Amino acid sequence: MLSSVGMILVVDHDPEVLETAREILNHDRQVFLASTASQAFSMVERLGFSVALVDMDLPGDAYALIKKLHDANPDLLIVAISGAVKASVLQATKDLGVVEVLKKPITPEWKPVVERIRARRVNRN
């Protein structure tokens, strides 16, 4: 089995966002991509991850997915990503245990933020 420490999951319905995330985050980490909530949940159950970036505009219920991901892997650090970061999103994600909210579009500036969050997980193990 792969070691989940250092593995990053990006969940977004937009293929361009997923590919950009892979390009930016994949240099020294294993980055896995999921385009649906069910695909993301299945991957977390099978592989485990240290960090998951979850699109809050994912078709279906991103909030329910975050709860399921936390239930399946309580050590998973979840970052919410959204095109519109509103106060209601910030509060709801905080209540679910999300560690950070990043505003789209994904940029190279995301990498150090994700690495800082990933390091929190590594330091726990």
TIVOGU-47588 format. One record per atom (N, C-alpha, C, CB): residue in one letter; x, y, z. Coordinates in steps of 0.05 Angstrom, whole numbers, padded with zeros to 5 digits, always signed. Glycine has a CB too. Layout:
// TIVOGU-47588
AXYZ;...
//
This chain:
// TIVOGU-47588
M+00017-00024+00000;M+00000+00000+00000;M+00017+00025+00000;M-00019+00000+00024;L+00009+00045-00014;L+00023+00071-00015;L+00022+00084+00013;L+00012+00089-00036;S+00043+00099+00019;S+00042+00115+00044;S+00025+00139+00039;S+00070+00123+00054;S+00006+00144+00057;S-00012+00167+00052;S+00001+00193+00060;S-00037+00163+00069;V+00023+00192+00075;V+00037+00217+00082;V+00049+00229+00057;V+00059+00212+00104;G+00041+00253+00051;G+00051+00267+00027;G+00032+00265+00004;G+00077+00256+00020;M+00013+00246+00005;M-00006+00243-00017;M-00028+00265-00015;M-00018+00215-00018;I-00034+00277-00038;I-00054+00298-00039;I-00076+00290-00058;I-00041+00325-00048;L-00101+00295-00050;L-00124+00290-00066;L-00137+00317-00073;L-00145+00271-00052;V-00142+00321-00099;V-00156+00345-00108;V-00183+00336-00120;V-00139+00361-00129;V-00205+00347-00110;V-00232+00340-00119;V-00244+00365-00131;V-00249+00329-00095;D-00250+00363-00157;D-00262+00385-00171;D-00275+00374-00197;D-00242+00408-00178;H-00298+00385-00204;H-00312+00376-00228;H-00301+00387-00254;H-00342+00382-00226;D-00283+00407-00252;D-00272+00420-00275;D-00245+00407-00283;D-00269+00450-00270;P-00244+00394-00306;P-00219+00381-00314;P-00195+00400-00316;P-00223+00368-00341;E-00200+00425-00323;E-00178+00445-00325;E-00166+00451-00297;E-00187+00471-00338;V-00184+00453-00277;V-00175+00458-00250;V-00158+00434-00240;V-00199+00463-00231;L-00168+00410-00246;L-00154+00386-00237;L-00126+00384-00250;L-00170+00361-00245;E-00124+00390-00276;E-00098+00388-00289;E-00079+00410-00280;E-00102+00391-00320;T-00090+00434-00275;T-00073+00456-00264;T-00063+00448-00236;T-00089+00482-00263;A-00081+00437-00220;A-00073+00428-00193;A-00050+00407-00195;A-00097+00416-00178;R-00053+00388-00213;R-00032+00368-00216;R-00005+00381-00223;R-00040+00347-00238;E-00006+00399-00242;E+00018+00413-00252;E+00031+00428-00229;E+00012+00432-00275;I+00016+00442-00213;I+00027+00459-00192;I+00036+00443-00168;I+00006+00480-00183;L+00021+00423-00160;L+00026+00409-00135;L+00043+00384-00138;L+00001+00403-00121;N+00046+00374-00162;N+00057+00347-00166;N+00087+00345-00167;N+00046+00336-00192;H+00101+00367-00164;H+00130+00366-00168;H+00144+00347-00149;H+00142+00393-00164;D+00137+00346-00124;D+00150+00328-00105;D+00130+00313-00088;D+00169+00344-00087;R+00105+00313-00096;R+00084+00299-00081;R+00068+00283-00100;R+00066+00319-00065;Q+00055+00262-00090;Q+00037+00246-00106;Q+00010+00261-00105;Q+00034+00216-00096;V+00000+00269-00128;V-00026+00283-00129;V-00045+00265-00145;V-00023+00311-00143;F-00068+00260-00132;F-00089+00244-00144;F-00113+00263-00149;F-00097+00220-00125;L-00128+00256-00170;L-00150+00274-00179;L-00176+00258-00178;L-00145+00285-00207;A-00197+00272-00170;A-00224+00260-00170;A-00243+00282-00180;A-00233+00250-00142;S-00262+00274-00197;S-00280+00293-00209;S-00308+00291-00197;S-00282+00290-00238;T-00313+00271-00180;T-00339+00268-00167;T-00335+00261-00137;T-00356+00246-00181;A-00356+00266-00122;A-00355+00260-00093;A-00352+00230-00089;A-00381+00270-00079;S-00366+00214-00104;S-00363+00185-00099;S-00335+00175-00106;S-00384+00170-00116;Q-00324+00185-00127;Q-00297+00178-00135;Q-00277+00186-00113;Q-00289+00191-00162;A-00280+00210-00102;A-00263+00220-00080;A-00265+00202-00056;A-00270+00249-00073;F-00289+00196-00048;F-00294+00180-00024;F-00281+00152-00027;F-00324+00177-00018;S-00285+00140-00050;S-00273+00114-00056;S-00243+00115-00054;S-00282+00104-00084;M-00231+00136-00064;M-00201+00138-00064;M-00191+00142-00035;M-00192+00162-00081;V-00206+00157-00019;V-00198+00161+00009;V-00200+00135+00024;V-00215+00183+00023;E-00220+00120+00019;E-00223+00094+00033;E-00201+00074+00025;E-00250+00082+00026;R-00194+00074+00000;R-00173+00055-00010;R-00145+00064-00005;R-00177+00051-00040;L-00139+00090-00008;L-00112+00099-00009;L-00103+00115+00016;L-00107+00115-00033;G-00122+00130+00027;G-00114+00149+00048;G-00099+00172+00035;G-00097+00135+00069;F-00099+00194+00049;F-00085+00218+00039;F-00078+00235+00063;F-00103+00235+00019;S-00058+00253+00060;S-00052+00271+00082;S-00069+00296+00079;S-00022+00278+00082;V-00074+00305+00054;V-00089+00329+00049;V-00109+00325+00026;V-00070+00353+00042;A-00133+00336+00029;A-00152+00336+00006;A-00161+00364+00001;A-00176+00317+00013;L-00161+00373-00024;L-00172+00398-00032;L-00199+00392-00044;L-00153+00414-00052;V-00220+00404-00033;V-00247+00397-00042;V-00261+00422-00052;V-00263+00384-00019;D-00270+00421-00077;D-00285+00443-00090;D-00313+00445-00076;D-00289+00438-00120;M-00318+00469-00066;M-00344+00473-00052;M-00367+00476-00072;M-00342+00498-00035;D-00361+00478-00098;D-00381+00479-00118;D-00385+00453-00133;D-00375+00501-00139;L-00374+00431-00121;L-00377+00405-00132;L-00406+00397-00135;L-00361+00384-00115;P-00414+00387-00158;P-00442+00378-00160;P-00449+00358-00138;P-00447+00365-00188;G-00473+00361-00127;G-00480+00346-00103;G-00476+00363-00079;G-00464+00319-00102;D-00467+00351-00058;D-00464+00366-00032;D-00435+00363-00023;D-00484+00355-00011;A-00419+00384-00028;A-00391+00384-00019;A-00389+00383+00011;A-00377+00410-00029;Y-00408+00394+00026;Y-00407+00393+00055;Y-00411+00365+00065;Y-00430+00412+00067;A-00429+00350+00052;A-00433+00322+00060;A-00408+00305+00053;A-00458+00310+00045;L-00395+00311+00031;L-00371+00297+00023;L-00349+00302+00044;L-00361+00306-00004;I-00346+00327+00053;I-00326+00334+00073;I-00331+00318+00098;I-00325+00364+00079;K-00356+00317+00107;K-00363+00301+00131;K-00356+00272+00127;K-00392+00305+00138;K-00363+00261+00104;K-00357+00232+00099;K-00327+00227+00098;K-00369+00224+00072;L-00312+00246+00087;L-00283+00243+00085;L-00271+00243+00113;L-00270+00265+00068;H-00280+00261+00130;H-00270+00263+00158;H-00278+00237+00173;H-00282+00287+00172;D-00302+00227+00169;D-00310+00203+00182;D-00293+00179+00174;D-00340+00197+00177;A-00286+00178+00148;A-00270+00156+00138;A-00241+00158+00146;A-00272+00155+00107;N-00231+00183+00149;N-00203+00187+00156;N-00201+00212+00173;N-00185+00190+00130;P-00203+00209+00199;P-00203+00232+00217;P-00177+00249+00216;P-00208+00223+00245;D-00155+00237+00207;D-00130+00251+00205;D-00127+00268+00179;D-00107+00232+00207;L-00145+00264+00161;L-00144+00278+00135;L-00148+00308+00140;L-00165+00267+00116;L-00129+00324+00129;L-00132+00353+00131;L-00146+00362+00105;L-00104+00367+00134;I-00168+00376+00108;I-00184+00384+00085;I-00182+00414+00080;I-00213+00376+00088;V-00177+00421+00055;V-00176+00449+00046;V-00200+00452+00027;V-00149+00456+00032;A-00216+00472+00033;A-00239+00478+00015;A-00229+00497-00006;A-00263+00491+00031;I-00238+00493-00031;I-00231+00511-00053;I-00257+00521-00065;I-00213+00497-00074;S-00258+00547-00071;S-00282+00558-00081;S-00276+00583-00098;S-00301+00565-00058;G-00293+00587-00118;G-00291+00611-00134;G-00301+00636-00120;G-00306+00608-00160;A-00318+00632-00100;A-00330+00655-00085;A-00328+00648-00055;A-00359+00661-00094;V-00310+00660-00042;V-00307+00654-00013;V-00324+00674+00002;V-00277+00656-00004;K-00346+00664+00012;K-00366+00681+00027;K-00364+00674+00056;K-00395+00676+00016;A-00374+00691+00073;A-00374+00687+00102;A-00389+00661+00109;A-00387+00711+00116;S-00410+00655+00095;S-00426+00631+00101;S-00409+00606+00095;S-00452+00631+00085;V-00394+00607+00073;V-00376+00584+00066;V-00354+00581+00087;V-00364+00588+00038;L-00343+00603+00095;L-00321+00602+00115;L-00331+00590+00141;L-00310+00630+00121;Q-00355+00599+00151;Q-00365+00588+00176;Q-00373+00559+00174;Q-00389+00605+00185;A-00386+00552+00152;A-00395+00524+00149;A-00371+00505+00146;A-00413+00521+00124;T-00351+00513+00132;T-00327+00496+00129;T-00312+00494+00155;T-00309+00506+00107;K-00311+00516+00170;K-00297+00516+00196;K-00312+00496+00215;K-00297+00544+00209;D-00338+00497+00214;D-00354+00478+00231;D-00349+00449+00224;D-00384+00485+00228;L-00341+00444+00199;L-00335+00416+00190;L-00306+00408+00194;L-00342+00414+00160;G-00290+00427+00204;G-00262+00420+00209;G-00243+00425+00186;G-00260+00392+00217;V-00252+00441+00166;V-00235+00448+00144;V-00212+00466+00155;V-00251+00463+00121;V-00188+00461+00147;V-00165+00475+00158;V-00158+00501+00143;V-00141+00458+00158;E-00168+00504+00119;E-00162+00527+00102;E-00182+00529+00080;E-00133+00526+00091;V-00187+00554+00071;V-00204+00558+00048;V-00188+00574+00028;V-00231+00573+00055;L-00185+00563+00004;L-00169+00577-00017;L-00188+00586-00040;L-00147+00558-00028;K-00183+00610-00049;K-00200+00621-00071;K-00189+00613-00098;K-00203+00651-00069;K-00206+00603-00115;K-00199+00597-00143;K-00194+00624-00157;K-00220+00580-00157;P-00179+00624-00178;P-00167+00601-00192;P-00142+00591-00178;P-00161+00608-00221;I-00135+00566-00182;I-00111+00554-00171;I-00087+00568-00183;I-00110+00524-00175;T-00068+00575-00167;T-00044+00589-00176;T-00020+00576-00162;T-00045+00619-00170;P+00004+00582-00172;P+00028+00572-00159;P+00031+00580-00129;P+00053+00581-00174;E+00017+00601-00121;E+00018+00610-00093;E+00004+00590-00075;E+00005+00637-00090;W-00012+00572-00086;W-00025+00551-00069;W-00005+00531-00059;W-00046+00537-00086;K+00017+00526-00074;K+00035+00504-00066;K+00046+00508-00038;K+00058+00503-00087;P+00057+00531-00031;P+00068+00533-00004;P+00047+00530+00018;P+00083+00559+00000;V+00022+00539+00012;V+00000+00536+00031;V-00006+00506+00035;V-00025+00551+00022;V-00008+00492+00014;V-00014+00463+00015;V+00009+00448+00029;V-00018+00451-00013;E+00034+00456+00023;E+00057+00444+00036;E+00057+00449+00066;E+00083+00454+00024;R+00050+00473+00074;R+00049+00480+00103;R+00028+00463+00117;R+00042+00510+00107;I+00005+00459+00104;I-00016+00443+00115;I-00008+00413+00116;I-00042+00446+00099;R+00005+00404+00094;R+00014+00376+00093;R+00035+00371+00115;R+00026+00370+00066;A+00052+00390+00120;A+00072+00387+00141;A+00059+00384+00169;A+00091+00412+00142;R+00037+00396+00173;R+00022+00391+00199;R+00015+00362+00202;R-00004+00408+00199;R+00007+00349+00181;R+00000+00321+00182;R+00025+00304+00187;R-00014+00312+00156;V+00046+00310+00172;V+00071+00295+00175;V+00081+00297+00204;V+00092+00305+00155;N+00080+00321+00215;N+00090+00325+00242;N+00073+00311+00264;N+00090+00354+00249;R+00048+00304+00257;R+00030+00289+00275;R+00038+00260+00277;R+00001+00292+00267;N+00050+00249+00255;N+00056+00220+00253;N+00083+00214+00266;N+00056+00211+00224;
//
